[in-house]
Amino acid sequence: MEPPANPGVSPAELELTMENVESALYQLYFDPDMEHKNVAQKWLTQAQASAQAWQFCWALLGPDKLPEVQFFGASTLHTKISRHWSDLPTDRHESLKMQLLSHILHFSSGPKLVLTRLCVALASMALNLIPQAWSQPVADMVRAFQPQKPDSEGGSGAEATQDPHAHCLALLELLTVLPEEFQSSRLAHARRCLLREALAGEWAVVCPMLRQLLQSQDSSIQVKEKVLRCLSSWVGLDVPLGESHELVQDCFTALSNAELFDTAVETIVNAISQPDSQRYIEALVNLMPLVLGLHDQLKTAAQDGDMETSHGICRIAVAMGETHSRVLLEQVEHWQEYLALVNMILFCTGIPGHYPVSETTSSLTLTFWYTLQDDILSFEEEKQAVYLQVYRPVYFQLVDVLLHKSHYPSQEEYASWSSDDKEQFRIYRVDISDTLMYVYEMLGAELLSNLYDRLGRQLMDPQQSAVWQDTEALLFGFQSIAETIDVNYSDVIPGLIGLIPRINISNVMLADTVMYTIGSLAEWLADHPVMLGGILPMVLQGLVKSELSVSSVSTLKRICRECRHDLGPYAQDVLTVSQDVLVKEIHKSSQCMWLMQALGFLLSALPIEEVLGRLHSLISPHVQQLDTLAQQEPDPTNKQSIIHILGMLSSLFTTLDINRQADSSEGASSPRLTPSQITQNPVVVVLQQVFTLIQTVLSKWLDDSEVVEAVCGVFEKSVRTLLHDFGPMVAQLSEMLGQIYSAFPQASALDLARQMVHIFAGEEHHISNIKNLIEVLTSATLTIFQQGPRDHPDIAESFMHLHAQILKRKPDMFLSDQLDVKGLFYSGILSLKFPETPTVKAATLFFTELLPRCKDMPSLGEVLHRDGKLLTETILQAVGGESPRSLTDHFSEVLLSLNRHCPALLSQWLKETLQTPGFPSAQVSTEQKHTFSQQLLREQTNKRRVKEIVKEFSLLCRGLQGSGYSDY
């Protein structure tokens, strides 16, 4: 077929005629040039919105047109009816309805896409007319699709000769899209309720017809599939199960037909998952035998490895059991049926095969077990006891099933799995682990004894030929429970700790679980340190294997953290093995960091006179390596090694706190160590020894933010852990920080300075060092602000946080002549204008700390008088639309602070700034601005109310007031 004329004309220039629409459609569908397609798309969208569209859409539906053109015609009709309905005069409604019905009949034999769009258009029309103007839409639709006698009134001979089978499918399509169109339409709440009620009333016409079609021998597979989809669609309207359960029962017969199976499952699941259906107990009870009747089909499918069938039947059983567990539990006279359903779901949980490779069904059932348990435990005590008698044995069986399902396949088979399958299996085991933990609430200590007895039999009985997977699964079950539940009172743990060393950990998966199990018992070991000797060698044995890296290192860290005061006798072994694996680089960088944290805990608890020597031998090889690297020319490999070594030192210093030992070992009241007890903290001694080396590293890498950050990290972690013990380093570090920042400003240096201000700003003998440092940092940063700070949001953020901390801890630093207070105030205002949220938040924090101090500090008061108006204007601009709405609360805190500390000035500034036309937004009137000022100035204490006032004003400025967006 030839395309129409005008192929070369840009649609933008064309008038709205049918030919031009067709020409644009050819351009959209068949022109290879994307630019042309986009122009056509734009023009066609405008064409659809035009008044002429009501006319040209019918011409596009002509029988001689291409399907693409007809589809556009049908879509245009839907667009006009759903979005421009009010443009159509009322006297045109009836003829439009008849035209639509006639076209649906005409297209009933295809193309399917066009038919569906026409059905959606008629559904949309029905939603506009129900119930006043069209009281019985479904009955009218059914009547329109009845086969007509050629000579009867209202039926043309042409239509009568058409295929009744196609008419039936078209009617079902129309009835299916009617509820779907209702669900997807944007309707006011009252209108939605009215329509839902009217449509639910129509179900009385739809339901018997669907039953008849589903039961009829003459209905084709196509018709039956459409019936199922139609029921699914109406179920979404919450049609009462009491009125449709016979139709739902009929759906079960479709499950024996392979072609209908998937659709029937979907429909049954939708129907019985409606929470409302709990009101129709009789209907549920009548459906129960049909669900149970699927058990044989389920078993056969499981035996044959037919995953689709077992998956579908499982979905039905779970929908029934999970949605209605409480209701069905309460039907005491039917308890055996419900127990049978629970056992059917248990069969699904334990379905043969490895998830997710040879079965995908078992995971569907896990939430059912939570629901059932919750419902049983929610009954009052007497009733609960009866249910527990019936269901506790089922839950013990469930534990067996879950442990079996958590089994790894053989190593050969596991190696052949894709990484995606392995990841899905890992997540599946996490879900099983959570379920076991939950089930423990119901089964209690008996569950742990049960697992322990089975493990004991496996490991102690020479007759038992247990495979490694059995042992792994039992430990996995133990660990799942011990990880979250306080097992300190369990009498089986000593036995378990005694059994663990008997396990052969040559298999990696089993060894991993052994490590994690030991880790989960670290708190218990802290209370029973006598057991450490038997278990620690196993962890150290795991530590030397790279394939056990994550599990062995995390377990050692947990033991060192929980049991550090009892590790003295084993410290040498732990340190020797750890030093060895670190030097041999057995573990990846992140595990080395964890290992260093573990050793920090271990060293913290050793006798103080031993710590320094042990610390030296631990870090010497790494410091020597750092020294070698510092002499070399910078290159990417060196850089990663430097960052790695600095990271290890940071990690070690994060946990190495000898004061913690004094705090915890002699009771909370004991004093921290005084300088006379120990000349200097070992960490400080080490830092002083490596200080020159670190300066050498910095001199080579000063312009590299990652290296500078790693260096600052070493000191920051030390300051945080050592607190005042870090004192001897303050002078050196302050000088170095000032130098590196002046040469190459980086946010990490400001963050480290903030830590130092936090701890040392109040100490007389450190104050001059800190003060000098702050002056150097401030002067260098203000230079950046003068040059344009836009590319340094991180520096602006850290700078604001640093000065907020100074104002909090040592505000009199602001009295210094060396500190450019005007510059600081102005840099705060600039920071408020940044697009980065963290920077803006930091700036608002700076101002809320600064404003209360303006009264007592003349220099600050002066700056506020001079630039307060600019601050007010900047905040109003931000609230008025310049900044994201999520920040409004932060700006409101600055406004509250201004109102609290300089109300007269704020009143004047508000008046002056808000009188500018169109400021802060053209959307707000002079009156609204005046109201906002008055409301704001009235509130000097109520933070919540100020936030509401500012939020309200912000919405007005953005034109969002009353739009529905104001709730988000």
N, C-alpha and C positions, 0 to 999 in steps of 0.2 A: 504494500500500500504506500502511495506517494505521500510525503509530508506536505502539509499545506504551504501556502505562499509565505513570503516574508522571512525566509530562514536567516537572512543576513542582517535583519534589522534588530537593533537592541530593544528588548521588550519594554524598557523604561519609557520609550517614546510612543508606544502603541496605545490605541484606544481599546476599551474593553469590548471586544467582539468575540464571538465563539471561535472564529478562525484564528484570531491572535492568541487566544488561550491555548488552542491546540498546537499552534506553532511554538509557544513557550514550553509546552509539555514535551514536544519532540526535542527541544533544546535541552531540557532538564534530563530526559531519559537517555538520549542517544548522542548528544554532543560530547566528544571526548575532552573538550577544554573545560577545566574546573571553573575558570573565571566565568565562562558563559553559563555554566550550570548554576553558579551562585546568583548571577543576575536574574536568570529565569526563575529560580526559587523565590527570590525576593519579590519579583513582580507578581508571581502566582499567589503568594500570600496576600498581597494587597488586593488582587483580583477577588479572592475568596471573601474578603471583608467588604467588598463593594455591594451596592444594592442590586446591580445587574446580575450578581451571582445567582439570585433566586431563579432567573430565567435561563442563563446559559448552562447551568448544571444539567438540566433535562436533555438538552441537545447533545451534551457529552456522553449521555447514557444510551445514545442511539445504537441499534444492533450492528451497524456497520463500523463502529469505532473500535480502535485497539483496546485490549483489556486495561492497559495503563491509563488510557484516556477515560474509560468508563469508571475506573477506580477513583480517579481524581474527581469526576462528577459526583460519585456517591459520597466521597469524603467532604466535598464542598457542601453537599446537602446537610451532612451531619454538623459541620461547622456552623452553618447558618441557623440550624434548629437549636443547637446547644448554646450558641453565643449571641445570636442576633434575633432571638425569637420575638422579642417585642416589636421588631420592625414589620412583622407580618400582620396584616389586618385580620381580625377575628373571622370575617366572612370567608377568608381563604383557607381556614383550618380544615374543613371537611374535604374540600377538593384535594388538598395536599395529602391528607390521609389516604384517600382513594388512589391517588397517583402512586404513592409509596407502595401500597399493598399490591397494586397492579404490577409495578416494576419488580417487587420481590418475587411475585409469581413468575414473572417473565424470566428472571435470573435464577430461578430455583435450580435449574440444571447447570448453572455455572456462568462465568467463572466464580469460584468460591469466594475469592477476596472481595469481589464486587458485591456479591450476595450479603456477606457479613457486614460490610459497611452500610448497605441499605437497611439491614435489620437494626444496626446500631442507631441509624438515623430515626427509624420509626420508634425504637425504644425511647430515644431522647424526646421525641414528640409526645409519646405517651406520658412521660414524666412531667411534661409541661401542662398536660391537660387533666391528668388524674387529680382528684376524684370528681371535681365539679363538672368539667366539660366532657369527660370521657369516663363514665362510671363503671363500665365492664370491659376493659380493654382486652383481657385474655379471651373471654367468650367471643367477642367480636373478631378477634384474630383467628380463633379456631374456626369460626363460621366462614370467614373469608377463604380459608384454605380447604374447605370441604369440596370434594369433587362436584362440579356443577353439571346439571343436565343441560345439553346444548340449547334446549328451548326455554329453560327456566329463566325467570326474571333475574337480572343482575349478573348473569354469567354469560360471557361471550363464548361463542363456539371455539374460538382460538384457544382460550384458556382451558376449556374442557378437554381438548385433545392432549393437553400436556400430561406428563407423567405423574400419577398420584404419589408414587414413591418419592420423587423429587420434591413434590409439594409438602409431603410429611416431613422430610429433612429440613426444608426451608422453615416450616412452622416451628420445629424443634430449635432451630438456630435462633429464631426470633425470640422464643420463650427463654432460651439460655442467656441471650445478651441482655434481656430486660433487667434482671436483678444486677448483672455486672455493671450496666450503665448507671444504675441507681447507686451502686457502691462507689463508682469512680467520679460521680458528679459532685461539684461543689455546691452544697445546699445549706441554707440557713437551718439551724437546729430544729425549729418548729416545723418547717416544711419537710425536713427529713423524717421526723416522727410521723407526720401525717401520711407521707408517701409509704413509709415502711408498713404502717397499719393497713393502708389500702391494698398494697401488693400482697401482704400476708393473707388478706381476705380472698384474693384471687387464687390462692393455693388450692382451695376447695375445687376449682375447675381444673387446674393443672394436674393435680395428684392422680385422680382416677384415670385420666387420659394416659399418663405415663405408665401406670400399672398395666393398663390394657395393652399398650404397645410392647411392654417388656414381656408380658406373658404370651402374647400372640405368636402362634407358630409361623404366621406369614411375615412377621417383622424380620427384616434383614439384619445382619451384623451391624451395618452402618447405623440403622435406626436405633438398635439397642444401645450402641455406644453413645449416640446422641442423647438418648433418654437418660443414661447414667450421668453424662456431663450436665444435662439440664437439672437433674436432681441436685447435683453438687452446687450448682449456681444458686438454686433456691434455698438450699440449706444455709447459705451465707446470710439470708434474711432472718435467720432464727425461726423458721417455720416450725411449729411444735412437733416434736418427735411423736407425741401421742397421736397426731393426725397422719403421720407418714410412716409409722414403723412397719406397716405391711409392705409398703413399697420398698423400704430398706431391706426387709426380709427377702423380697423378690430379687434384690441385687445379689444375694448370696448365690443364687442359681447361676449367675453369670460367671462366678469364679471358676466354674468347671470348664469354661470355654477359654482356650489359650489366647484367642484374639481379643477377648473382652477383659481378661484378668486384671491388667494394670489399671484400666479405667474403673473397674468395679471396686478394686481395693481403695483407690483414691476417694471414690464416692462414699463407700461404707465408712472409711476413716473420718471423712468430713462430717458425715451424718452423726456418728456416735461421739465425736469429739466436741460437739456443741455443749458447753457447760450447762446451758439451759435444760438440756435433756434429762438432767438429774431429777427434774420434777415429775418425769413420766416413768415411775418405777416399774409399772406393769410392762410398759413397752421394752424397757431394758431387760427385764426378767425374761420376756418372750424372745428377745434376741440372743440371750445367753446360749441356749442349746445350739443355735446355728454357728456361733463362734467356736464352741467346743467341738462341733461336728467337723471342723476343719483340721482337727489334730492329726487324723490319719494322713490327709493330703500333705500336711506339714512334715510328718515323719518320712514319708516317701520322698518328698523333695529333698530333705536333709540327707537321706541315704544316697540319692542320685546326684548330689552336689548341684541341685538346681537352685542357685542362689536367688534368682528373681522370685520364684514361688515362695520359698521359705521367708524371704524378706517381706513380701506382701502380706502373708498370713500373720507374721509376727507383728506387723504394723497394726493389723486389726485387733489382735489380742491385747496389745499394749494400749491402744486407744480405749478399748473397753475397760481394761483393768485400771489404767492410770486416771482417766477422767472421772470414773465413778467409784473409786475404791471405797470411799466412806459409805456411800449409799448401798453398795453391794454387800459390804461387811455387815451393815445393819439389817439386811434381809436374812434374819437368823434361820428361817425355815429353808433357805436356799444355800446354806453355808457350804454344803458339799460341792455344789456347782461352782461357787466362787473359788473354793480351794482347788478344784480341777482347773479353773482358768489360771490361777497362780502357778500351778504345776506346769501348765502349758507354756506360760511365760518363762518359767525356770528352764524348760526344755530349750526355749529360744536362746536364753542366756548361755546355755552350754552347748549350743549347736556345734557339730563337729567341724573341724577346720581351723586354720590360723587366721585370725583377723589381721590385716584387711585383705590378705591374699586369696584365701579360699573361702572366706565367709565375711559378710558385712552386716549380719543380722544382730549379733549378740549385743553390740553397743547400743542398739535402740532400746534395750530393756532396762538400762541401768537406773534411769530416773524413776522408773516404776517402783523399784525397791525402796527408794527414799520415801516416795508417796505413801506406800503401804505401811511402812514402819511409822511414819509420822501419824497416820490415821489411827493405827493400833495404839500408839502411846498417848494419843489425845483422849482416849476414853477414860471414864473414871475407873478407880482402882479395881473394883470387882469385875467389871466388864473386861478390863484390860487383861486380867489374870486368865480369863477364859480364852481370849484370843491368843495370848502368848502360848498357852498350852498347845494350840493348834499350829501356830506359825513359827514358834522358835525352832522346831525341827526343820522346817522349810529353810529358815535362815542359816542353820548349820550346813544344810545341803548347799545353799547358795555359796557359802564360803568355799566349800570344796570345788564347786563349779568355777568360781572366779579365780581361784588359785590355779586350777587346771588351764583356764583360758589365758592366764598370764604367762604360761610356759613359753620360753623361746623355742623356735624350731631348732633343728640340728645346726651346727656351725656352718656346714656346707650349704644347707638350704638358706640360712640367714644371709650368708655372703652373696647369694644370688638375688636377694631382694633389692629393689630400687631404693634410693635414698628417701624417696617420698613414702614408700611403704614402711620403711624403718621408722620414719618420723611419726606416721599415723599410729604405728604399733606402740611407740613410746607414749604418745598422748593417751592411747587406749589404756595402757598400764597405769598412767596417772589417774585416769577415771576409775579404774578398778581399785586403786589404792585409796582414793577418796571414799569409795563405796564401802570398803572394808573398815575404814576408820569410823564410818557412820554406823555400820552394823554392830560395831563394838558396843555402842550405847545400849543396844538391845540384848546382846549376848554376854557382855561383861567378861569377868576374869576367866570364865569357863572357856571362852574362845582362845585366850592365850595358852591355857593349859593344854587345850586340844592341839594347838599348833606345836607346842613344845614336845608333847608326847610323840607326835608323828616324826618330828625332827630327830628326837632321841632314838626312836626305833630305826630310822634310816642310817644314823651314824654309828650306832652301837651294835646293831645286830648283824653278824657276819652273813646271815642267811639273806638279808635284804640286798637285792641288787638294784639299788636306787640309781637312776640316771641323774646327772648333775642338775637337770631342769627341775626335778622334784625338790631337791634341797634349796635351789635358788628361789622357787616359788614360795616355799614355807618361810624363808628368811624375808622375802619381799612382803609377805603378809604381816610378819612381825614388825618389820620396819615401818610399814604403812601406819600401824597402830601406835608404835612407840614414838613416832615423829611428832604426833600431836597430842597424845594422851599421856598424862603423868603416870608412868609405869613404875614409879619408885616403890609403890606398895605391892607390886606383883611378886609373888613368891617363886615365879618361874625364871626370873631374870638371872639369878646366880647360876642356875643350871644351864641356861642358854649361853652365858659367858663362858662356862666351862666347856660347852660343846663346840663353840666356834673354832678354837684352835685345831680341832680334829678335822676341819673341812679342808679338803684339798683344793687350793685356789689356782690350779693350773689353767682352769677355764676362765677366760676374761670376764664373761657376763656374770658368772657366779662370784668371781673375785670382787667385781664392782659392787654387787649387792652385799657381800660380806662387809666391805668397807663402809657402805652407807648404813648398814645395820649397827656396826660398832659406833659410828658417828651419832646415830639416833639415841644411843645409850650413854652418851658422854656425861649427862647430868647424873645419871645413876652411878656411873663410875666415880664421880666426884664425891658421892656419899659413901662409896665402898672402895677406897683406893687400894685396898689389899688385892683387888682383882686386876689392877693395871698390869702387873708383871706378866700375866698370862696372855694379855690381849695386845699390848703395845708392839711386841715383836712382829705380829702379823701386819700391823699398819706400816711398820718400817719396811717390811718385806714388799708391801704394795708400793711403797714410795719410790722404789728403784725401777719400777716398770712404767715406761711412758704411756702404755695403753690404759693404766689405771690412774693416770695423772689427776683427773678432776676428783674422783672419789677418794683417793688416798690422801691428797693434800687437804681437801675440805674436812675430812675426818680428823686428820692430825691437828688442824686448826681448832676444831671443836674441842678436842681433848686438851690441847694446850690452854685454851681459854677457860674451860670448866674445871680442869684438874690441876692447874699450874702449881698449886701449893704442895702437891704430892708428887710432883715429877722429879724432885731432886735426885733420887737414886738413878733415874733413867735419863737425866739431862745429857750426860756424855754420849750415850747411844744416839739419842735424837739428834743432837748437834752434829755428830760425826756423819751419820747417814745423810742429813740435810745438806751439810757442807759439800759432801761428795756429789749429790745429785745436782746441786747448783753449779758446781764447777764443771761437771760433765754436760751441763745444759740438757738434762733429760726432759725438763718440763717447759711448756710454752710460757711466754712472758707473764700472762695473767695468773697462772698457777704459781710462778716464782713469787709474785707479790703476796699471794695468800700464805705461801710457805714462810716468807719473811714476817708476816703478821703473827703467824703461829710461834715463830722463834722469839718475837718480841714479847709475847705473853710468857713464854718459858723463861726467858732471861729475867723478866720483871720479878719473878718469884724466887730467884736464886739468892744466896747470901750476898750482901752488897759487895763484899770484898772480892767475890768471884766474877762479878758482872763484867767489869772492864776487860779483864783478860779474855773471857769467852767472846765478848763483843769484838775485840781486836781480831781474834783468830777467825771469827765468822766473816768479817767484812774485808780483811786484808787482801785476799785474792782479787776482790772486785775493785777495791781502791787502786790496787796496782794496775789493773786493766784500764781503769779510768785514767790513770796517770799516763799510760802508754798512748791511749786515744787522744788525750789532751795535747800531746806533742805533735800529733799528725795533722795534716791539712784537712780541713772540713770536707767530708763527702757523705752521701746519703746513708751508706752502711755504717760509718762511724756514728752518725747522728742517732740511728736507731739503738746502737749499743750504749751510747751515752745516756739516752733517755731511759733505757732499760735499767742501767745501774743506778741512776738517780731515783728511779721509781722504786727499786728494791730498798734503797736507804729510807725513802719516804715511808714505805710500808712497814719497815722495821720500827721506825720511830713513832709510827701511829700507835703502836701497842706497847712499846717498851717504856714502862712507867714504874720506876722503883718505889715511888711514893704510894702507889696503889697497894703495894705489899704491906707497907706500914699501916695503911688505912684498914685493910681487911684482916690481916693476921692478928692484930692486937685489939680488935673491936673498934667500933666507929669513933669512940672518943679519943683514940690515941692521936698524938700530934703528928703532923707531917715531919719528915726528917729535917733536922736543923743543920745549918752549914757546919757546925762543929762535929756532927756525927759523920758527915761525909764531906770531904773537901769540895768535891764537885760532882755533879751528875755525870755518869759515864757518857751519856749521849752528848753532853756539852763538850767533854774532853775530846771525843771523837770529832765533833763538828769543828772544834778549834784546830785539830790536827789536819783536817782535810780542807780547811778554809782557803788556803792559798791555792790548792789544786782546783777548787771550785772557781776561784777567780780566774785561773788560767783557762778553764773550760769556757767561762763566760766571755773572756776577751776574744776568743775565736768565734763564738756563736752568738754574739750580742744581738744580731739582727734577726735571729730565728726565734719566733715566739714559742715554739714547742720546747726548745731547750731551756729558754728563760723560765718558762712555766714549770718545767721539771725541777730546775734549781730552786725556784721559789717554793715549790711543793715540799722539798726536803725541809726547808726552814719552817714553813707554815705548819706542817704536821708536827714538827718538834715543839714549836711554840704552843700549839693546842694541847699537846700531851704533857709537856713539862711545866707549863704555866710559869710561875715565878722563878723556878729553877733555871729557866733559860736566860736569866738576867745577865750573866757574864758575856753573853754573845751580843747584847743589844747595841753596844757602841760600834763594834766591827760591822755588824749587819746593817745598821742604819747608814753608815758611811757608804758601804758597797751598794745598797739599794738606791741611794741618792745618785751615785755615779752611773749605775747601769740605766736608771730611768732617764737621767738627763741626756745620756747618749742615745738611747733608743726606747722611748716610752712604751710600756706594755701593761695591760690590765692586771696581770698576775702580780706585778710588783706593788700595785696599789692595794690589792687584796691582802698581801702579806703585811703591808704597813698598817692596814686596818686591824689585823690581829694584834700587832704590837701595841697599837694605841689602846685597844681593848684591855690588854693585860698590864701594860707598863705606864700608861699615861698618868696614873695616880701616884707613881713612885718618884720621890724627890730626886734620887741620884740618877734616874734615867731620863728625866724630863727634858733636859737640854738636848740630848741626842735625838729624842723623839721630835722635839720642836724643830730642830734644824732639818731633820728628814722631811717633816711635813712642809716646811717652807720651800725646800728644793722641789719636792714633788708638785706642790701647788703652782709654783712659778712655771715649771716645765709644762704642766697641763694647761694652764691659762694661755700659754703661747699657742698650744694646739687649738684652743677655742678661738683665739684671735685669727688663726690662719684658716679656720673652717673645720669643725670637728666631725662633719657629716660621715666621713669614712671610718670613724672610730667609736661606734656606739658602745663597744665593750669598755673602752677607756672612760667614756662619759659616765657609764653606769657605775663602774668601780669608784670613780672619783666622787660621785654623789654619795655613795655608801660610806666612803672613807670620811667625808666631812660630816655626814649625819652621825657617825660614830664619835668623831671629835666633839661635836656639839653635845653629845650625850655624856661622854666620859670626862672631857676636859675643855669646857667651853671657853675658859679664859685664854686658850691659845689664840682665839680670835681677837684678843686685845693687842697682839703683836703688830708692830709697825711694818714688819716684813711681810705680813699676810695681806694681799690685795682683796679686801672684803667686797669692794664694788665688783671687781672682776669675778669673784666667786658667785655673787648674787646673780650677775648677768649670765654666767655659765649655767647656773641652775635654770634660768628662764629658757636658755637655748635647749637644754636637755629636755625640758617639758615638750618641746616641739618635735622631738625625734619620732620616727614611725615605729621604732622598736619598743615594744611594751615594757621589757625589763628596765630599760633606760628611763622611761617616763615614770615608772613606779619608784625607782631610786630617787629621781628628782623630787617627786611629791614627798617622799620621806625626808629628804634634806630640808625642804621648806617647813614641814610640820615640826622638825627639831629646831629650826632657826627662829621661826616667828615668836615663840614664847620668850626668847632671850633678848629680843630687841629693846624691851623696856630698860633692862639693867645694863646694856652695853651700848654706849652712845654711838660708837662707830656703826653698829648694826642698825640702830634707830635711824641714823642719818641716811643710810642706803635705802632703808625701807621707805622713808619719806620721799626719797628721790625717784626710786624705781618701782615702788609698790603698785603704781597705776599700770605700769607695763606688765607686772606679774598678773594683776587682776585681768587685764585685757587678754593676756596669753591663755589664762585658764578658761575665760569665757569663750574664747575662740575654739579651744580644744573641746569644751563641752558642747559647743554649737555645731560640731560636725567635723572638726579637723582631726580629732583622735577617735580611735575605736570606742564604741559604747561601753565595752567591758571595763574601760578605765574611769568611767564617770565617778564611781565611788571614791577613787583615790583623789580626784580633783576636788570632790566635795569636802574631803578632810582638810585640804589647804584653805578652801573658802571658810570653813568653820574656824580654823585657826586664826585667819585674818580677822574674822568677826569677833573672836574672843579677845584678841590682843590689840586690835586697833579699829574698833567699830566705827568711829567717826570718820577715819580716813577711808575705810572700805565703802561707807555710804557715799562719800564724795566721788570715789573712783568708779563705783558702779554707775552713778548718775552720769558722769562724764563719758564713760566708754559706751554705755548703752544708748546714749542719745544719738550716736552716729547711725544714720539710716542704713538698713540692711545688715547691721552688725548685731550679734554674731551670725545671723542668718536672715535671709529675706522672708523666711517662713513665719517669723514671729512679729506680732504687732507691737506698737509702742505700749499699748495697754498690758499686753502679756509680759513685756519686759519689766514694766513698772510693778506688776503683781509679784513677779519673781524676786525683784529687789526687796520689796516689802517683806515677803515671806522669809527670805534668807536672813535679813537683818534682825528679824524677831528672834532667831534661834541662836543662842550662844552656848548651849550645853547639849542639846538633844541631837546626837550624832545621826541616829536613825532617821529622824525627821529631815535633817539637812540632806541626807542622801536621797530621800524621796523627792524633795523639792528640786534638787539638781537633776535627778533622773527625768522628772516630769518636764523640766525646761529643755533638757537635751532632746527628748522625743519631739517636743514642739518644734525645735530648731531643725530637726531632721525630717519633719513632715510625717512622722510615724505615729503621732498620737491617735489612738482609736483605730489603728489599722490592723490590729491583731498581732503586729510584730512587737508591740510594746511588752508582750508577755515573755518574749524570748531573751 
